[in-house]
Amino acid sequence: MTLAVALVALAVWLVLTFARAGFWRFADRDEGPLTDRAHWPAVAAIVPARDEADVIARTVAGLLRQDYPGAFRILLIDDQSDDGTAAAARAAANGDTRLRILDGSPRPPSWTGKLWALEQGIRAAGQPRWLWLTDADIGHAPDNLRRLVTRAETGEFALVSLMARLHCAGLAERALIPAFVYFFAMLFPFARVNRFASATAAAAGGCVLVRRDLLAAAGGIDAVAHEMIDDCALARAIKPYGPIWLGLSRRANSLRPYDFGDIRRMVARSAYAQLGYSPLLLAGTLAGMALVYLAPPLLTVFAEGPAQWAGASAWALMTLTMLPILRYYRVSLLWALALPAIAATYAAFTLDSAVQHWRGRGGLWKGRAQAHSPHPVPSRASKTGEWDGQ
């Protein structure tokens, strides 16, 4: 029995290492020279914001510093904040008319809060070729929009998304943030996401550039209105209409630090939704994580003979595949040895996600419990606009 467990764990890590599209290499990155273009299409940035007064000034300043040659405006949707978010954003703009602040209306029952805010912004955006969906706590380098549009137009993409570099300075961040990106890429290997023939689709919601007409063809934001993992749901909806691209970037950076509780809430908000709210899938996931992450080090220490060697080999592969993302985040490579414990922590977060859902607090975001049944019928909304930026 012990040998069988060891061989299964080793087989899993052989597949993950050599047959999972090289997810752990993180070769898809927003790098390379920036080429000029004869025509720069109109872009509208849509920024949903709820109680973001501590970071919104830096976010707005970064957006207004974009050196984009084409028509560009920013629509910030103040989603019923009570901390002065709108006032802070207005002060940061200092009269720049490219920023427009909209007062968000109450969220309909079938929508998640962020998507309802995005929907309101898109309605007001008019007819730009591109919509830049970006979170209120993401800072952008001045050339980020130019690079996004260049990649999107040159590659004829329907959607381009950047995995923003998350804040990674404190102890909890160094332990858990690189693993968060690692696990995401394991579920959605970037190379498969970026291959049009592949069914795998994903995006990182902090920075998404999407063609407005193709978004409308896919049913608009309201086609995914009920989704908790909204960025990946949007990518799935868009991919049939054109290729998409996802990669790491240092030009989009999270402005807000995370403590242990913040990371737990970030994972717990959507982990159970990823499992389709299924107790059976939850049990299988927890058992699978124990087999894949915990069994190899335990076998290395306590088993003997072939089982020990198989367990040690699995742990070695696990450790080696973690090194590239640790280098990217510039943290100690020794954290790779702790991946079994880190994975156990994420398993606990996943269980917590299910518990929160069972308690009626699923999808908790900014004080709102937003999780619904897995397949509600989303409401429909019009797509009228006020600005023709073409």
Salt bridges, closest charged atoms under 4 A:
ASP30 OD1 - ARG151 NH2 3.71
ASP30 OD2 - ARG251 NH1 3.39
GLU52 OE1 - ARG256 NH2 2.61
GLU52 OE2 - LYS366 NZ 3.38
ASP54 OD1 - ARG256 NH2 2.92
ASP67 OD1 - ARG146 NE 2.96
ASP79 OD2 - ARG368 NH1 2.73
ASP96 OD2 - ARG98 NH2 2.83
GLU119 OE2 - ARG123 NE 3.42
GLU119 OE2 - LYS383 NZ 3.76
ASP135 OD1 - LYS114 NZ 2.94
ASP137 OD2 - ARG256 NH1 3.17
ASP143 OD2 - ARG147 NE 2.86
ASP143 OD2 - ARG251 NE 3.37
GLU153 OE1 - ARG37 NH2 3.94
GLU153 OE2 - ARG129 NE 2.68
GLU173 OE2 - HIS167 ND1 2.89
ASP213 OD2 - ARG211 NH2 2.63
ASP222 OD2 - ARG380 NE 3.84
ASP222 OD1 - LYS383 NZ 3.45
GLU227 OE2 - HIS226 NE2 3.52
ASP230 OD1 - LYS114 NZ 3.82
ASP262 OD1 - ARG265 NH2 2.78
ASP352 OD2 - ARG264 NH1 2.64
GLU386 OE1 - ARG100 NH1 2.91
